[in-house]
Amino acid sequence: MNATATNSADSFSISELAQEFGITTRTIRFYEDKGLISPERRGQTRVYSPEDRVRLKLILRGKRLGFSLDESREIIDMYDPAHGNVEQLSRLLERIESKREQLRQQQRDIEKMLAQLDDATARTQAALKEHSN
């Protein structure tokens, strides 16, 4: 078995996952180093399970939503299909709402800053106009 392909349809190489998700193998190794995914080792080759693939997909989705790796880990580690993932889904909704409120606050802060810049621009332009006359 080489590092770019696996022999089984139920496992993936690091290169296959990197290509599928459009990320580097270094990124995948980083997530492995952080304990977010745990591939099997066959000699020097990392062999990723379907569960590792799903975890990687969820990590990347969390990243796109603005979650930290710790927040993503917390939600992913709550995966419990036997109980319908109710706790996991509830926590995800809490995190989404928290992220939404954080973004709203940032938006308010940006709007205030833009208003202050508009005011500074108007004062500066008025001062320039006064000095040029």
GULUMGU-607423 format. One line per 10 residues: number of its first residue (from 1); for each residue x, y, z of N, C-alpha, C. Coordinates in nm, 2 decimals. Example, Ala and Ser with C-alpha at 12.3 -4.5 7.8 and 13.67 -1.06 7.14 Angstrom:
2
1	1.32/-0.57/0.78/1.23/-0.45/0.78/1.32/-0.33/0.78; 1.28/-0.22/0.71/1.37/-0.11/0.71/1.29/0.00/0.79
//
This chain:
133
1	0.08/-0.12/0.00/0.00/0.00/0.00/0.09/0.12/0.00; 0.05/0.22/-0.08/0.13/0.34/-0.09/0.06/0.45/-0.01; 0.12/0.57/0.00/0.07/0.68/0.08/-0.04/0.75/0.01; -0.07/0.73/-0.11/-0.17/0.81/-0.18/-0.30/0.73/-0.21; -0.30/0.60/-0.19/-0.42/0.53/-0.21/-0.44/0.42/-0.11; -0.56/0.38/-0.08/-0.58/0.27/0.01/-0.65/0.16/-0.06; -0.64/0.03/-0.01/-0.70/-0.08/-0.07/-0.84/-0.10/-0.04; -0.90/-0.03/0.05/-1.03/-0.06/0.10/-1.12/0.06/0.08; -1.25/0.03/0.04/-1.34/0.13/0.02/-1.39/0.20/0.15; -1.35/0.13/0.27/-1.39/0.18/0.40/-1.28/0.25/0.47
11	-1.17/0.28/0.40/-1.06/0.36/0.45/-1.01/0.46/0.35; -0.94/0.56/0.40/-0.89/0.67/0.32/-0.75/0.70/0.35; -0.67/0.74/0.25/-0.53/0.78/0.28/-0.54/0.93/0.31; -0.43/0.98/0.36/-0.42/1.13/0.39/-0.43/1.21/0.26; -0.38/1.16/0.15/-0.38/1.23/0.03/-0.53/1.23/-0.03; -0.60/1.12/-0.01/-0.74/1.12/-0.06/-0.82/1.22/0.02; -0.80/1.23/0.15/-0.88/1.32/0.23/-0.84/1.47/0.19; -0.72/1.49/0.18/-0.67/1.62/0.15/-0.73/1.67/0.01; -0.73/1.58/-0.08/-0.78/1.62/-0.21/-0.93/1.64/-0.21; -1.00/1.55/-0.14/-1.15/1.56/-0.13/-1.19/1.69/-0.06
21	-1.12/1.73/0.04/-1.17/1.85/0.12/-1.09/1.98/0.08; -1.00/1.96/-0.02/-0.93/2.08/-0.07/-0.84/2.14/0.04; -0.77/2.06/0.12/-0.68/2.11/0.22/-0.55/2.04/0.21; -0.45/2.08/0.28/-0.32/2.01/0.27/-0.31/1.90/0.36; -0.22/1.81/0.33/-0.19/1.70/0.42/-0.14/1.75/0.56; -0.07/1.86/0.55/-0.02/1.92/0.68/-0.13/1.96/0.77; -0.24/2.01/0.71/-0.36/2.05/0.79/-0.42/1.93/0.86; -0.43/1.82/0.78/-0.48/1.70/0.84/-0.39/1.65/0.96; -0.26/1.65/0.93/-0.17/1.61/1.04/-0.18/1.70/1.16; -0.21/1.83/1.14/-0.23/1.93/1.25/-0.35/1.88/1.33
31	-0.46/1.85/1.27/-0.58/1.80/1.34/-0.55/1.67/1.41; -0.47/1.59/1.35/-0.43/1.46/1.42/-0.35/1.50/1.55; -0.25/1.59/1.53/-0.17/1.63/1.65/-0.25/1.69/1.76; -0.36/1.75/1.72/-0.45/1.81/1.82/-0.55/1.71/1.88; -0.54/1.58/1.83/-0.63/1.48/1.88/-0.77/1.48/1.83; -0.79/1.55/1.72/-0.93/1.56/1.67/-0.96/1.44/1.58; -0.86/1.39/1.52/-0.88/1.26/1.44/-0.77/1.17/1.48; -0.80/1.04/1.47/-0.70/0.94/1.51/-0.69/0.83/1.41; -0.61/0.85/1.30/-0.60/0.74/1.20/-0.52/0.62/1.26; -0.55/0.51/1.19/-0.48/0.39/1.22/-0.35/0.40/1.15
41	-0.24/0.33/1.20/-0.11/0.33/1.14/-0.09/0.19/1.09; -0.04/0.19/0.96/0.00/0.07/0.90/0.14/0.10/0.85; 0.24/0.07/0.94/0.38/0.11/0.91/0.39/0.26/0.92; 0.44/0.32/0.82/0.45/0.47/0.81/0.32/0.53/0.76; 0.23/0.45/0.71/0.11/0.50/0.64/-0.01/0.53/0.74; -0.07/0.64/0.73/-0.19/0.67/0.80/-0.31/0.62/0.73; -0.40/0.55/0.79/-0.52/0.50/0.73/-0.64/0.55/0.81; -0.72/0.63/0.74/-0.83/0.70/0.80/-0.96/0.62/0.78; -1.04/0.61/0.88/-1.17/0.54/0.88/-1.27/0.64/0.83; -1.39/0.58/0.80/-1.50/0.67/0.76/-1.54/0.77/0.88
51	-1.52/0.72/1.00/-1.54/0.81/1.12/-1.44/0.93/1.12; -1.32/0.90/1.09/-1.22/1.01/1.08/-1.26/1.11/0.97; -1.31/1.05/0.86/-1.35/1.14/0.75/-1.47/1.23/0.79; -1.56/1.17/0.86/-1.68/1.25/0.91/-1.63/1.36/1.01; -1.54/1.32/1.10/-1.49/1.42/1.20/-1.42/1.53/1.13; -1.34/1.50/1.02/-1.27/1.60/0.95/-1.37/1.69/0.88; -1.47/1.63/0.82/-1.57/1.71/0.76/-1.64/1.81/0.86; -1.67/1.76/0.98/-1.73/1.84/1.08/-1.63/1.95/1.13; -1.51/1.92/1.14/-1.41/2.02/1.19/-1.40/2.13/1.09; -1.40/2.10/0.96/-1.39/2.20/0.86/-1.52/2.28/0.85
61	-1.64/2.22/0.87/-1.76/2.29/0.88/-1.76/2.39/1.00; -1.72/2.34/1.11/-1.71/2.43/1.23/-1.62/2.54/1.20; -1.51/2.52/1.14/-1.41/2.63/1.10/-1.48/2.73/1.02; -1.56/2.69/0.91/-1.63/2.78/0.83/-1.73/2.86/0.91; -1.79/2.80/1.01/-1.89/2.87/1.09/-1.82/2.96/1.20; -1.69/2.96/1.20/-1.62/3.05/1.30/-1.59/2.98/1.43; -1.61/2.85/1.45/-1.59/2.79/1.57/-1.44/2.76/1.59; -1.40/2.77/1.72/-1.26/2.74/1.75/-1.25/2.58/1.74; -1.12/2.53/1.74/-1.10/2.39/1.74/-1.16/2.33/1.86; -1.14/2.40/1.98/-1.20/2.34/2.10/-1.35/2.34/2.10
71	-1.41/2.44/2.04/-1.56/2.43/2.03/-1.60/2.32/1.94; -1.53/2.30/1.83/-1.57/2.19/1.74/-1.55/2.06/1.81; -1.44/2.05/1.88/-1.41/1.92/1.95/-1.52/1.89/2.05; -1.56/1.99/2.12/-1.67/1.97/2.22/-1.79/1.91/2.16; -1.83/1.97/2.05/-1.95/1.93/1.98/-1.94/1.80/1.91; -1.83/1.77/1.85/-1.80/1.65/1.78/-1.80/1.53/1.88; -1.73/1.56/1.99/-1.72/1.45/2.09/-1.85/1.41/2.16; -1.95/1.49/2.14/-2.08/1.46/2.20/-2.16/1.37/2.11; -2.11/1.33/2.00/-2.18/1.25/1.90/-2.23/1.12/1.97; -2.36/1.10/1.97/-2.42/0.99/2.04/-2.55/0.95/1.96
81	-2.53/0.87/1.85/-2.64/0.84/1.77/-2.74/0.75/1.84; -2.70/0.67/1.94/-2.79/0.59/2.01/-2.90/0.67/2.08; -2.87/0.79/2.12/-2.97/0.87/2.18/-3.02/0.99/2.10; -3.00/0.98/1.97/-3.05/1.08/1.87/-2.97/1.20/1.87; -2.85/1.20/1.93/-2.76/1.32/1.93/-2.83/1.45/1.98; -2.93/1.43/2.07/-3.00/1.55/2.12/-2.91/1.65/2.19; -2.83/1.59/2.28/-2.74/1.68/2.35/-2.64/1.76/2.26; -2.59/1.68/2.16/-2.50/1.74/2.06/-2.57/1.85/1.98; -2.68/1.82/1.93/-2.76/1.92/1.85/-2.80/2.04/1.93; -2.83/2.02/2.06/-2.87/2.13/2.15/-2.75/2.22/2.17
91	-2.63/2.16/2.20/-2.51/2.23/2.22/-2.47/2.31/2.09; -2.49/2.25/1.98/-2.46/2.31/1.85/-2.54/2.43/1.83; -2.67/2.42/1.86/-2.76/2.54/1.85/-2.72/2.65/1.95; -2.68/2.62/2.07/-2.62/2.72/2.16/-2.50/2.79/2.10; -2.41/2.71/2.05/-2.29/2.77/1.99/-2.32/2.85/1.87; -2.41/2.81/1.79/-2.45/2.89/1.67/-2.51/3.02/1.72; -2.60/3.02/1.82/-2.66/3.14/1.86/-2.55/3.24/1.93; -2.46/3.18/2.00/-2.35/3.26/2.06/-2.27/3.32/1.95; -2.23/3.24/1.85/-2.15/3.30/1.74/-2.23/3.41/1.67; -2.36/3.39/1.65/-2.44/3.49/1.58/-2.44/3.62/1.67
101	-2.45/3.61/1.80/-2.45/3.73/1.88/-2.32/3.80/1.88; -2.21/3.72/1.88/-2.08/3.77/1.87/-2.06/3.85/1.74; -2.11/3.80/1.63/-2.10/3.87/1.50/-2.19/3.99/1.50; -2.30/3.98/1.56/-2.39/4.10/1.57/-2.32/4.22/1.65; -2.25/4.18/1.75/-2.18/4.28/1.83/-2.06/4.34/1.75; -1.99/4.25/1.68/-1.89/4.30/1.59/-1.94/4.39/1.48; -2.06/4.36/1.43/-2.12/4.45/1.33/-2.16/4.58/1.39; -2.21/4.58/1.51/-2.24/4.71/1.58/-2.12/4.79/1.60; -2.01/4.72/1.64/-1.88/4.79/1.67/-1.83/4.85/1.54; -1.84/4.78/1.43/-1.79/4.83/1.30/-1.88/4.95/1.25
111	-2.01/4.94/1.27/-2.09/5.05/1.24/-2.05/5.18/1.32; -2.03/5.16/1.44/-1.98/5.28/1.52/-1.85/5.33/1.47; -1.76/5.24/1.44/-1.63/5.28/1.39/-1.64/5.36/1.26; -1.73/5.30/1.17/-1.75/5.37/1.04/-1.81/5.51/1.06; -1.90/5.52/1.16/-1.96/5.65/1.18/-1.85/5.75/1.24; -1.76/5.70/1.32/-1.66/5.79/1.37/-1.56/5.83/1.26; -1.53/5.73/1.17/-1.45/5.77/1.05/-1.51/5.87/0.96; -1.64/5.85/0.94/-1.72/5.95/0.86/-1.71/6.09/0.92; -1.73/6.09/1.05/-1.72/6.22/1.12/-1.58/6.28/1.11; -1.48/6.20/1.13/-1.34/6.25/1.12/-1.31/6.29/0.98
121	-1.36/6.22/0.88/-1.34/6.26/0.74/-1.41/6.40/0.72; -1.53/6.41/0.76/-1.60/6.54/0.74/-1.53/6.66/0.81; -1.48/6.64/0.93/-1.41/6.74/1.00/-1.27/6.77/0.93; -1.21/6.67/0.88/-1.08/6.69/0.82/-1.10/6.77/0.68; -1.20/6.73/0.61/-1.23/6.79/0.48/-1.27/6.94/0.51; -1.34/6.97/0.61/-1.38/7.10/0.64/-1.26/7.19/0.68; -1.17/7.13/0.76/-1.05/7.20/0.80/-0.96/7.23/0.67; -0.95/7.13/0.58/-0.87/7.16/0.46/-0.94/7.26/0.38; -1.07/7.26/0.36/-1.14/7.36/0.29/-1.12/7.50/0.35; -1.12/7.51/0.48/-1.10/7.64/0.55/-0.96/7.69/0.53
131	-0.86/7.60/0.53/-0.72/7.64/0.51/-0.69/7.68/0.36; -0.77/7.63/0.27/-0.74/7.65/0.13/-0.80/7.78/0.08; -0.89/7.84/0.16/-0.96/7.97/0.12/-0.88/8.09/0.16
//
